Amino acid sequence: MDWLHAILCRAALLAVLIMPATSAAKDRVDTLADEEVTVVERSDRLLGIADNATEGVVGARQLAARPLSRVGEVLETVPGLILTQHSGSGKANQLFLRGFNLDHGTDFATFVDGMPVNLPTHGHGQGYTDLNFLIPELVSGIHYRKGPYYADAGDFSAAGAARISLLDELPRNVVELTIGHYGYQRGLLAGSTAAASGTLLGAVDAQFSDGPWDLPENSNRYTGVVRYGRGTQRDGWHVTGMAYGNDWNSTDQIPLRAVRAGLVSRFGALDDTNGGRTHRYSLSGSWQRASDTTETHLSGYAIDYGLNLFSNFTYFLDDPDRGDQFEQEDRRQIYGGEAHRHWFGTLGGLSTQHTAGLQLRYDDIDSVGLFHSQRQRRLGVTRQDAVRQLSVSPYLEQRTQWLPKLRTQIGLRGDFYHFDVDANNALNSGTASDGLASPKAALILGPWLDTEIYLSGGYGFHSNDARGTTIRVDPASGAATDRVDALVRAKGAEVGLRSARVAGLQTTLSGFLLDIDSELLFIGDAGNTEASRPSRRYGIEWTNYYTPVHWLGFDADFAFSKAAFKDGDPAGEEIPGAIERVVAAGVTVHDLNGYFGSLRLRYFGSRPLIEDDSVRADATLLLNGEAGYEFRSGVRVALSAFNLLDAEDNDIDYFYASRLAGEPADGFDDRHFHPVEPAQLRLSLTLPF
């Protein structure tokens, strides 16, 4: 398959250089523009619109039909994506997709209202993606795309990307109250109204929970949104302010031997002082104008973010007297924006669309640090840095309808990065710069019998932690260490099909190949991600959505993948945590004389935990459901059930060395796990006003 993506990518670069900038398929932009994903649902035909079999849209109605045990699960609407947790609920979730353990988002790019969520050079791991600031009821849709085939997606998007957009106006004002097991309480107040020739939307969300843990989580989450806009999605503007704060106690993953010895229960903690606090404040806006031949879009954002996270994964391995708790700190402001323009028209009788865009981002990181701590009191500084990180990313993309059943999409993206690191150890301070060009291309054939065929190829990348680009000595040991490449190349190819031949059924089938020059791996005993060996992934994905009647929907998604290191290291070729099999299926009833409900199954397959595949995680199977009734007055009652089978499975597993009090100095290599939460119910009452 190497020859395939090499030919496609070189063809894309050549075509971008020699073809004039013209226009194309204007109806596609109206339907699938980055900020305009509310027009379609997953059940709608994307024939003649999508550039790839694994591109799609999930709308607000489908999101509302899913019971969510945690906010980030809105991303599980992306076929093949699994979301888990290995610590307290205020921390970002773990993501798994296409043979990746993505940790907190290393190779999956996420955007909300045009703002990038992934945080580079983060205190807890590269690409850290925390979606806890979202209010799910305000999400209008999710536009997801997999693979490095799109010019407007850059850092962290090798496996895929999701753009989450927000509602401009609520269908009705509501007060929603929810109570549930383990002290769960949530209150939501949301509404919108006409104001000064526009629409003003506001929402406040408060959530409290202890969870099933022996150490009560005492999670306190507050979120607020104010949004004002005028005009339409094609001719208008909006500005949005968001505020989020959270603090919590954590029950981190625990060693299996401690449970077997009766030292703790499955829901116990070995360090009862772990926890965290975080905040995120943002101001964002966009402006768009359209004519018969052009569309112009401008957007910008400013974000203030902070996190202090206390963890202890190895207990008494490094410090037998005071313990191994560590604090990770991140304090930053982020500024950025994007401008892009579409031109529509014809060239030689061919319908064409040309896009030119520019993305800018500046991370002003006041402090990114790692500290040795005990009971959340700092004992020493392992490393503390101030970092300035700038990226400038121009891109071009062109779509051409060559024949009634042949169209192409070609693109070229440039990324230029500059890092300025001011470390507490002067030897690790310095500056670094890097850049690369990423050509992309897709060939779409059809439709025949309501079926299209796609052939895609392209180059992408992920950035490494800026501190690794200037490092000279290990901050803990003082030993000399090698620097990492600032930008790591990824290249992929994919073949797929999309069919709507059967009435009411939308189905896609795809096979993919993806190479990355350096894997980003989560290091359990350091609580961080580190650059590792080159890797390859390949797999097959099959997704289905069937609506036999307007009030009933079925979906079934299957993903099978294989991941391996490519360098022949004797340690083994398996990638720890690399997902191999995912099955997600569900049935949804809506608008059936006031009744609604859903039942969802999620299977997260076995996977290797170490390179030689001698230790593997067991599979996890969860069944969730929801049932409710909406009265003619608009009053709505819903009962959500999670883990209906009360499965004693694990949310996530790791294998590494740790030491309990009294054990030998070297500790023991052991399986460490975080269990899924037991069966629980939540009852919600929604009152319109």
N, C-alpha and C positions, 0 to 999 in steps of 0.2 A: 504493500500500500504506500510505501515511501514515494514511489514514482508518481502516484496519483496526486498527492497533495503538492508535490514539487511542481508538476505541470500546471495544476490549477493556480497555484500562487504566482508562478512566473507569468502566466497568462493574464492574471489580474493586474500585475504591475505594468505589463506592456500596454494593456488596454487603457488603463488610467492615463498613461502618458500620451497615447496617440489619439484618443477619442475626444471630440469637442464636448464642452460642458453644455448639455441640453437638459431635457426634461423627461417625465414619464408617468404612467399609471397613476394619475392624480387621485383616483378613487382609493388607491392603496394607502396613501398618506392620510386621507380623511378617515380611514378605518383603523389603521395601526400606527399612527404617529406616537412618539414616545410618551407624550402626556395625554393621549386621547384613547385610552384603552377601555373606556366605559361603553363603547358602541357595540362591542361584540361579546359573546360568551363562548365558553369552550364548546358548547353544543352547536355553534354557528359554523357555516362553511367558510373555510379560509382558502379554498381553491382560488388561484389567481391573485392571492393577496400575500400569503406567507412565502418567504424565501427558503424555508427549510422545513423538513417534517417535524422537527423538534422545536418549532416556534409556535407559540400559542398565547391565548388570553383567557384569564379567569375573571369573571365579572362579579359584581357585588352580590347578585342573587345566589351564586354558587358558594361564595364565602359565607353568606348568612346561613346556609344550609348545613355548615360543618360545625359540630361542637368543638370548641377550642379550650384545651386545658391550660394553654399558655399562649401568649400573644404571638410569638414567633412562628407558631404553627400555621399562620397564614401562608407561609412558604411551602408547606407540604401539599398545597394545591399544584405545585410544579411536579409533573409526573417524574417518579423515580427519586425524588428528594426526601430524605429522612432527617428529622430534627430531634435532638436528644439534649440531655443535661447531665453534667457530672458534678454539679455543685449547687449553690443556692439559686433560687429562681430569679434573683435580680441580676445575675450574670448572663452574658450572651450565651446562646445555645450552641451546641455542636451541630455541624451540618455534614451530611453524607450524600454524595451524588456521583454517578459515573465512575465508580471504582475509587473515589476519593474519600478519605477521612479529611474533610475540609477544615477540621478544627473549628474555629469560629468564623471561617469565611475566606480562607487563603486563596482559593481559586474559583470563587463564585461571587460576582459583583452584585451588590444590591443598592437600589436607589429608592428614595422616598420623596415624592414631589420634586424630582429633579436633583435632590441632594444625595451625594454618595454617602453610604452608611459605613462601608469598610474603612477602617482606620489603619494606615501604615505606621510602622515604627511605634507600635502600641506596647504598653507596659505588660500586657498579658499575652500578646501574640500577634504576629503579622496579619493584617487584614481583619482585625477584630470587628465583628458585626453584631451589634446589640440593637434589636428591634423592640425592646420593651417600651420605648417611648410612643409606639403606635397605639391608636384607639381603633380596634378592628372595624367598628361600626362606621367609621369615616372613610374606609378604603373603598374606592369606586372600582378598582380592578388591578390586575397584575399582568403585565406583559412579560412573558418569559421567553428566553432564547438560549439554546445550548450550543457550545462550541465556539471557537475563535474565528467566526465567519462574518462578523459585523464591524464595520469601521468605526461606529460610534461607541463601541465598548472596548475599554482598554485594560487598565490594571485589574488583576484578580478575576478576569472573565474567561479564563481558558476553559473551564468546565461549563460555564454558563453565566447568565445574568438575569436579573428580575428588576423591572421598574414598577414600583408601587405608586399608584396615583390616588389622590384624595377627592372626595366629593366637593363640589362647589356649592351644592344646595342639598339639604335633607328633604326627603319626601314628607316628613312630618317631624315635629318637635317631640322629644320623648324624655321621660324619666325612667330609668331601668334600675331595678334593685335585684341583687343576686345573693343568695346564701348557700352554703354547702358544707360538706364534711371538713374537718380539720381547721375549723375557724375561718373558712373562706367567706369573705364579705366583699361585695363590690357595689358601688353606686356610680351611675352614669347620668349626666344631665347634658343633653345636646339639642341644638335647635338652629334654625336659620330664618332670616327675615329680609325683606326688601329694605334697602337703606341707600339713600343718595344715588338713585339710578343704578344701584348694583345690588349685590347679595352679601349679607353679613352672616357668617356661620361661627358658632362657638360651641365648645364642649369642655366639660370637666369630668375627669375619671379618677376615682379613688378606689384602691384595692388593698385588702389586708388578708393575710393568710399565715397560718403556722405550719401547714403541711403535715404529713404523717410522721415526721421525724421525731425521734426521742428528744432532741434538742429543738424546741419550738423555733420555727424560722423567723417569726415576728417580722414578716415582710410588710413594708409600708410603701406603697407605690402611688404616686400622684402624677397625673398628666393633664395638661390643658392645651387647647388649640383655639386660636382665633384666626379666621380667614375672611378676607374681603375680596370681591372680584366684580368686574364689569365685563359685559360682552359675552362672546361665545368662545368655544374651544379653538376656533379658527381666527376670530377677530375679537381680542379682548385682553385683559390682564388680571392678575390676582396677586395678592401678597398674603403670606401666612406666617404667623408666629406660633411656635410650639415650645412648651416647657415640660420638663420631666425630672422627677427626683425619686430616688429609691434607696432604702437601707434595709439590710437583712442579716440574719445569722445563716451560716452555711453548714450543711452536712456534706463534706466532700466524699469522694470515693474512699472505700475502706478495704483492707486486705481480707481475703477469704479466710485466712487462718485465724483472724481475730474473731470472726463469727463462729467458726467451727469450735473454737476453744471456749466460747461463751463469754468472751470479754465484752462484746457489744452485740446488739441485735442487728438484723438486716437494715434497720433504719437508725442505727446508732452512729455516734460521732466519736472519734478518738481525740479530737481537739475541740473543746466546746467554746473556743474563742474565735473560730474562723467566721468570716463574714465580709460584708462590704457595704459601700455607699457610693452612689454615682449620681450624676446629673447631666442633662443635655438641654441647652436652650438654643433655639434657632430662629432666624428670620430669613425667609426665602420669598422669591417672587418670580413671575414670568410675564412676558409680553409677547403677543403673537398677532401677525397681520397676514392676510391672504388676499390674493387676486386670482384672476383666471389663469395666470401663468406662473405665479410665485407664492411661496409661503415662507415667512420669516419668523424665527423664534429666538427670543433672548431670555435668559434666566440667570439668576444669581442667588447666592446664599452666604450667610455668616452663621457660624456655629460656635458655641462655647461648651466644652465638654470636660468632665472630670470623673476619675475613678480612683478609689482606694480599695484594694482587694487583699484580704488576708487569707492565706491558704497554708495547709500543711499536708503534703502528700507522702513524706517519708518518715515523719514522726520524730524519731531520735537517731537517725542514721548519721547525720553530720554533726550534731551537737547533742551528745548523750545527756547533758545536764539541763540545758534550757529548751531543748526541742528544736525542730526544724521549721517552725512557722516562718513564713516570709510575707512581706507586704509588697505589692506591685502598685505603683502610682502612675497615673497619666493625667496631665493637665495641659490642655491645648485650646487654641482657637483656630478655626478653619474658615478660609475664605475662598470663594471660587465662583465659577459661572460657565455658561456655555452659550455660544451663538451659532446657529446654523440656518441655512437657507436652501429651499428646494426650488428648482426651476422645472416647469412642465412644458412640453411641446412635442414637436415631431422633428425628425432628422431623416431626410431621404424617404419620407413616408412612414418612418418607424416611430412609434410612441416611445418617448424616453423621459426619464427623470434624472436630474443631476442634483447632488447634494454637496455642499461645502460647509464645514463646521470647524469650530475651534473650542477646546475645553481648557480651562485654567484652574489650577488648584494650588493653594498655599497653606501648609500646616505649620503653625507657629506653636511649637511644643515647648511650653515653659519648663516642664519637668516630666521626664519619663524615667522611672527609677525602680530599683530592686533593693529591698532592705531586709536584713535579718530582724525578726521580731519575736516577741513573746507576749501572749495575751494582748495583742494589738498595740504593744509598746515597742518602738524601734530600739534595737540593740546595736545596730551597725549598718553602715552603707556598703552594699556590694557594688552598686553602680548607680549613678544619677547623672543625667544628661539634659541639656537643652538642645533642641534640634530645630532647624529651619529647613523645610522640605518644599520645593517648588516643582510643579510639573506643568508643561505646556504641550498640548496635544492637538495638532491640526489633523483633519481627515477629509477625504473625498470619497464619494460613493456614486455609482451610476447604475441605473436599471434601464434595460432596453428590451422591448418586445419585438424580436426579430421576425417571428412568424406567429400565426395564430396559436400555435402550440409549442413555441420555443421562446423563452426569455432568459436574460442573464442579469446577474447582480455582481458588480465588481467594485472593489474598494481598496484604498490605501490609507494607512494611518501612520502618523509619526508621533513618537513620544520622547520628550526631552526632560530629564530630571537633573536637579541640582540639590545636593545635600550639604548642610553645614552643621557639624556636630561639635558641641562644646561639652566635653566630658569632665567628670570630677577628677579623673586621671588624665593629665595633659597628653600622655602618650597616645590616648585613644581619641583625641580631638583631631579635627581636620575637615577638609571639604572633599567632595567627590561629585562627578558629573557623569552622566551616561545617556545614551539615546539609541533608539532603534526604529526601523521602519517595518510595518506589518502589512503585507498585501493579503487580500481576501478575494474569494470569488465563489459564485454559485451558478449552476446551470439548472433550469427548471423546464421539464418537458410535460406537455399535456395541457388540459386534461383530456384523457380518453376514458370513456365509461365513468365519468366523474372521479377520475383518479389522476393525480400528478406524481411525477418522479423527480427527485432532487439529487443533485450531485454537488457537494460543497467541499471547499478546502481553504485553509488560511493559516496565518501565523498570529500568535498572541503572546502574552507574557504575564508574569507577576513580578512585582518589585520585592526586593529583600529589605529587611530592617536597615535603616540608614546607619545605625551604629555599627553594623557589620561591614560597611564600606570603608570605614576609617580605622577600625580596630587594629591594634598592634599586640596588646597583651591581654590575656584572660583576666577579667576584673576580679575573679574569685581567687585564682591560684597565682597570678602574676606571670604565668608562662607565656612565651611567645605564641601567637596564634595567627592563622591566615585570614585575610580579608575575603569577603564574598563579592560576587558580581552584583552590581546594583539592580540590573534588570535581567530576568531569566526567561529565555525563549521557550515558547510552546508552539507546537505545530500540529494541526489536526486535519482529518478528512472524514467525510461522512456521505453515505448514500441512504436515501429513504424514499418513502412514498406516503401519500395522504389520499384517503378515499372517502367519498360520501355516496358510494354506489347504492348501498342499502338504505332505504328510507329511514331517517331518524338516527342513523349510526354514523359517527365520525370516528375514523380509525387511522392511526399512523404507525408505520414500522420503519425503524432506522437501524443502521449499523455504523459504528464510529471507531476511529483510531486516533489516539492523542499521545504525543510524546512531549515530555518536559525535561529540560536540561538539568534541573535541580529540584528535587522534591522538597516541599516544606512539611516537616514532621513535627507533631506535638511531642514534647519531651516531658514525660510524666513527673519525674523527680525534680524538674526545674520549673514546671508550670509555664512553659514557653514553647515557641516554635523555632526550629532551627533549619537552616539550609542543609540538604542531604544529597543523595545520589540521583543520577538521571533515571527516568522511569518511562514506562509505556503502559497505556491502557487501551483496551478494545472491548466492545460489547454490543449488545442488541437491546433495543427498547421498543416496546409495543404498547400503545395507549389506545383506549377506546372510551367513547361516550355515546350512550344510546338513550334516546327519548322516544319511547313508543307512543306516549300520549303526553299532552302538555303538562300534566301534573306529576309525572313520574319520570325519574332519570336513573340510569345505571352508569357507573364508570368502573373501569378495571385497567390498571396500569401494571406492566411487568418490565423489570429491568434486570439484565444479566450482564456482568462485566468481569474482566480479569485485569489485575494490575500487577506489575512486576518491575523491580529494578533492572536496569539494562547493563550494568557494569561488571557483572560476573564476580562480585565480592564473595569470598567463601562464607561470610556470615549468613548468606541466603538471599534469595531474590524476592521474597514476599515483602509487601509494604504493610507495616503494622496498621491495623484498623481499616484497611482498604475494603470497601463494601463490595459484595459479590452478587447478592440477589435481593431485590426489593419487590414486594407485591403490595399494591394499595387498591382497594376495591370498596365500592359503596353503593347504596341505593338511597334515593332521596324522593320524598313526597312533599309537594308544596301546593298551596292554594287549592286544596281539596275540600271545598265547603268549610273553610276555616281551619282544617287540620293540616299539620305539617310535621315532618320528622325525617330522620336519616339514621342509617346504620353503617358504620365504617370499620373496615378491617385493615390493619397495617402489619405487614410481615417484614422484619428486618433480619436478613439472613446471617448465618455464621460467617466469621471473617478471621484472618490471621492476626495474632497479637505480637508475634516476633518474626524475625526475618526467615527463620528456617521452618516456619509453619508447624512447629511442634506444640504450640499452645494456641488454641482458637477460642474465640468468644462463641457462646451459644446463641442460637437464634432467639428473637423476641417476637411474640405475636400478641397484638392488642386489638380489642374490639370496643369501640365507643359508639354511643348512640344518643339521639335526642328525639323528643316527642313533645308536641305542644298544640295549642289551639289559639286562634286569633278571633276575637269577637267582632261583631259588626262595628262596634264603637272604636275599634282599633286597639283595645286592651289585649295584651298578648301574654300568655303563660307558657313557659317552656321548662321541661325537666331534662337536664343533660346527665348522662351517665358515662363514666370513664373507667376503662379496664373492666368491662362487664364480666369477663371470665375470671377476674381476680388473679391474673397470672402472676407468679412469683419470678418474673423474668428481670433482666437487667436493662437499664436505659443505656449503659455504656460500660465497657470493660477495658482495662489496661493490664500490662504485665511488666513489672519492674521491681527493683530492690527497695525494701523499706525495713525499718527496725522498730519494733515495739520495745517498751521499757523492759529491761532485764534480758533481752535477747543478745546473742553474740554481736560483736562490734560491726561485723560486715553485714548484718541483717540477713534477710532472705529474699530471694526472687519469688514473687507471688503474684497471683491474679488480684487486681484491685477493681472494685465494681461500685456502681451507683444503681440502686434498684429502681424499677418503675414504681410509681405510686400505686397503692392498692385500690380496689374498687371504691368509687365514691360518687356521690350525687350532688348536683347543684340545681337549685330551683330559681328561676328568673321570672320577674313580673315587669312588664313594660307598659307604661301608661303614656298615651299621647296627650299633648296639650297644644 
